[in-house]
Amino acid sequence: MEIDRLSVHRLSQALGNHSGKFSVRLRDEDIERLSNYYSLLLKWNSRLHLVAPCSPEQFATRHILESLLLLRHLPRNARVADVGSGAGLPIIPCLILREDLSAILIESSPKKSVFLREALRVLTNHEPARLIVGRFEETPAPKVDFVTCRAIERFQQVVPKLISWAPPRSTLLLFAGKAVLAKLEGLLPSVEAELIPGSDQRFLVIARL
């Protein structure tokens, strides 16, 4: 549809225009692949309600570029478990840019898992990436170095379960507001928070277990 092509073009422009604010360097081929992800999501979103309606510019900054903030904290060949992957955020944009990452996506919704399988197949070259359909609490914790989570229901109540579930000596990389940040600071001895560009209420939290 014409409106989708226009939306994808607007997203591509926004990625190029705003990547510097997030300290992310994007090559033309990176922008093209990230735009392909957005295009795929548009095709599925009306059926699966993967993300709330937003403009292409908002999706570029609030979803893709925010997700890519993780990359500075993920060393080469890092092993990552992404809990509540949903629309593939934050992990799929990271996989698109970093072929060295090994990732396990954990998603409780069978419907959303259909999109995730397609996204992994079409958008990434990651043989190590795999999808687990189920609740993280009912899934044995994989052997990973990092656990990421961006959007999960009742996040503040789920945080203690996530801490108990995560592998020992792993690092949590969580996108959170002030309430979840305060909760983490009360539960763990090593918690850092980076303010997300363009926000004074939301953080990327780095919590070491």
C-alpha positions as CSV (number, residue, x, y, z in Angstrom):
1,M,0.0,0.0,0.0
2,E,1.2,3.5,-0.8
3,I,0.8,4.7,2.8
4,D,3.0,1.9,4.0
5,R,5.8,2.9,1.5
6,L,5.5,6.4,2.6
7,S,5.7,5.4,6.3
8,V,8.7,3.3,5.7
9,H,10.4,6.2,3.9
10,R,9.6,8.5,6.8
11,L,11.0,5.9,9.3
12,S,14.3,5.6,7.2
13,Q,14.7,9.4,7.3
14,A,14.0,9.6,11.0
15,L,16.6,6.8,11.7
16,G,19.2,8.8,9.9
17,N,18.3,12.1,11.4
18,H,18.1,11.0,15.0
19,S,20.7,8.2,15.4
20,G,23.3,10.6,16.6
21,K,21.2,11.5,19.6
22,F,21.4,7.9,20.7
23,S,25.1,7.6,19.9
24,V,24.3,5.0,17.3
25,R,26.2,4.9,14.0
26,L,24.0,3.6,11.2
27,R,25.2,2.8,7.7
28,D,22.8,3.0,4.7
29,E,22.5,-0.8,4.7
30,D,21.7,-0.8,8.4
31,I,18.9,1.7,7.8
32,E,17.6,-0.4,5.0
33,R,17.5,-3.5,7.1
34,L,15.8,-1.7,10.0
35,S,13.3,-0.3,7.6
36,N,12.5,-3.8,6.4
37,Y,11.8,-4.7,10.0
38,Y,9.4,-1.9,10.3
39,S,7.7,-2.8,7.0
40,L,7.2,-6.4,8.2
41,L,5.8,-5.2,11.5
42,L,3.3,-2.9,9.7
43,K,2.0,-6.0,7.8
44,W,1.4,-7.9,10.9
45,N,0.4,-5.2,13.4
46,S,-3.2,-4.9,12.4
47,R,-3.8,-8.6,13.1
48,L,-1.6,-9.1,16.2
49,H,-1.5,-5.7,17.8
50,L,2.2,-5.9,18.3
51,V,2.7,-2.2,19.2
52,A,0.4,0.7,19.9
53,P,-0.2,3.1,17.0
54,C,2.5,5.7,16.6
55,S,4.0,7.7,13.8
56,P,7.0,6.4,11.8
57,E,9.2,9.0,13.5
58,Q,8.1,7.9,16.9
59,F,8.7,4.3,16.0
60,A,12.2,5.1,14.8
61,T,13.2,6.9,18.1
62,R,11.0,5.3,20.8
63,H,11.3,1.7,19.6
64,I,14.3,1.1,17.3
65,L,16.9,3.6,18.4
66,E,16.0,3.1,22.1
67,S,16.5,-0.7,21.5
68,L,19.9,0.0,20.0
69,L,21.1,1.6,23.2
70,L,21.7,-2.0,24.4
71,L,24.6,-2.4,21.9
72,R,27.1,-0.4,23.9
73,H,26.6,-2.9,26.8
74,L,26.8,-6.1,24.8
75,P,30.4,-7.2,24.2
76,R,31.2,-9.3,21.1
77,N,29.6,-12.8,21.1
78,A,27.4,-11.9,24.1
79,R,24.7,-14.4,24.9
80,V,21.3,-12.7,25.5
81,A,17.9,-13.8,26.7
82,D,15.1,-11.4,25.7
83,V,12.1,-11.8,28.0
84,G,8.7,-10.7,26.6
85,S,9.9,-10.2,23.1
86,G,6.5,-9.3,21.7
87,A,7.2,-7.2,18.6
88,G,10.9,-8.1,18.7
89,L,11.9,-5.2,20.8
90,P,14.6,-4.6,21.9
91,I,16.4,-7.7,20.6
92,I,15.6,-7.9,16.8
93,P,17.0,-4.4,16.0
94,C,20.2,-5.5,17.9
95,L,20.4,-8.7,16.0
96,I,20.0,-6.9,12.7
97,L,23.1,-4.8,13.5
98,R,25.2,-7.4,15.3
99,E,25.6,-10.8,13.7
100,D,27.9,-11.9,16.5
101,L,25.1,-11.9,19.2
102,S,23.5,-15.2,20.3
103,A,19.9,-14.7,21.4
104,I,17.0,-16.6,22.9
105,L,13.6,-14.9,22.6
106,I,11.0,-15.8,25.2
107,E,7.4,-14.8,24.4
108,S,4.3,-16.1,26.2
109,S,1.8,-15.2,23.4
110,P,1.6,-17.9,20.7
111,K,0.2,-15.3,18.3
112,K,3.1,-12.9,18.7
113,S,5.5,-15.8,18.4
114,V,4.3,-16.3,14.8
115,F,5.5,-12.8,13.9
116,L,8.8,-13.4,15.8
117,R,9.5,-16.5,13.9
118,E,8.9,-14.8,10.6
119,A,11.0,-11.8,11.7
120,L,14.0,-14.0,12.7
121,R,13.7,-15.9,9.4
122,V,13.4,-12.9,7.1
123,L,15.4,-10.2,8.8
124,T,18.4,-11.8,10.5
125,N,21.2,-14.3,9.7
126,H,21.3,-15.7,13.2
127,E,21.5,-19.4,13.4
128,P,22.0,-19.2,17.2
129,A,18.8,-17.1,17.6
130,R,15.9,-19.2,18.8
131,L,12.4,-18.7,20.1
132,I,10.8,-20.2,23.2
133,V,7.0,-19.8,23.4
134,G,6.0,-19.7,27.1
135,R,6.2,-17.7,30.3
136,F,9.7,-17.1,31.4
137,E,8.8,-18.3,35.0
138,E,8.0,-21.7,33.5
139,T,11.1,-21.9,31.3
140,P,14.5,-23.0,32.6
141,A,16.9,-20.1,32.6
142,P,19.2,-20.4,29.6
143,K,23.0,-20.0,30.0
144,V,23.3,-16.4,29.0
145,D,25.4,-13.4,30.0
146,F,22.6,-10.8,29.7
147,V,18.8,-10.7,30.2
148,T,16.9,-8.0,28.4
149,C,13.3,-6.9,28.9
150,R,11.5,-3.8,27.5
151,A,7.8,-4.3,27.9
152,I,6.1,-6.8,30.2
153,E,2.8,-6.6,32.0
154,R,2.9,-5.6,35.7
155,F,6.6,-5.0,35.4
156,Q,7.1,-3.7,38.9
157,Q,5.6,-6.9,40.4
158,V,7.5,-9.1,38.0
159,V,10.9,-7.7,38.7
160,P,11.6,-10.0,41.8
161,K,10.7,-13.1,39.7
162,L,13.0,-11.9,36.9
163,I,15.9,-11.5,39.3
164,S,15.3,-14.9,40.8
165,W,15.0,-16.5,37.3
166,A,18.1,-14.9,35.7
167,P,21.3,-16.9,35.7
168,P,23.9,-16.1,38.4
169,R,26.4,-13.4,37.5
170,S,24.3,-12.3,34.6
171,T,23.5,-8.7,33.9
172,L,19.9,-7.3,33.5
173,L,19.4,-4.7,30.9
174,L,15.9,-3.3,31.4
175,F,14.0,-0.4,30.1
176,A,12.1,1.0,33.0
177,G,10.5,4.0,34.6
178,K,11.3,5.5,38.0
179,A,9.1,3.1,40.0
180,V,10.8,0.0,38.5
181,L,14.3,1.6,38.9
182,A,13.6,2.2,42.6
183,K,12.4,-1.4,43.0
184,L,15.6,-2.7,41.5
185,E,17.8,-0.4,43.6
186,G,16.1,-1.8,46.7
187,L,16.7,-5.4,45.6
188,L,20.2,-5.4,44.1
189,P,23.5,-3.9,45.2
190,S,24.8,-2.9,41.8
191,V,22.3,-0.9,39.7
192,E,23.1,1.8,37.2
193,A,20.7,3.9,35.2
194,E,21.1,5.8,31.9
195,L,18.5,8.3,31.1
196,I,17.0,7.6,27.7
197,P,17.5,10.5,25.2
198,G,14.5,12.7,24.9
199,S,13.0,11.5,28.2
200,D,13.2,12.5,31.9
201,Q,11.2,9.6,33.1
202,R,12.5,6.5,31.4
203,F,15.9,4.7,31.8
204,L,18.0,1.9,30.6
205,V,18.8,0.1,33.8
206,I,22.0,-2.0,34.1
207,A,21.7,-4.3,37.1
208,R,24.4,-6.9,37.8
209,L,23.5,-10.1,39.7
